Amino acid sequence: MPLFPLLFFVFTVIEELAQSLSPNRTFDIGDLVASSFGIMIGYFLAEKLKPIS
């Protein structure tokens, strides 16, 4: 797996876990899944739309 999407996913997990420390926020697995799909779709589109050199 390429480095950027992997690091972005790790950051997303850390962010979701940090939200559980706030009294007004909660950890939500749905947000984590949605973020993961967004990362995958963004990476896929970036690869498909990459200029041919």
Residue pairs with C-beta under 8 A, 6 or more apart in sequence:
2 43
4 43
5 39
5 40
5 42
5 43
8 39
9 35
9 36
9 39
12 32
12 35
12 36
12 39
13 32
16 27
16 28
16 31
16 32
16 35
17 27
19 25
19 26
19 27
19 28
20 26
20 27
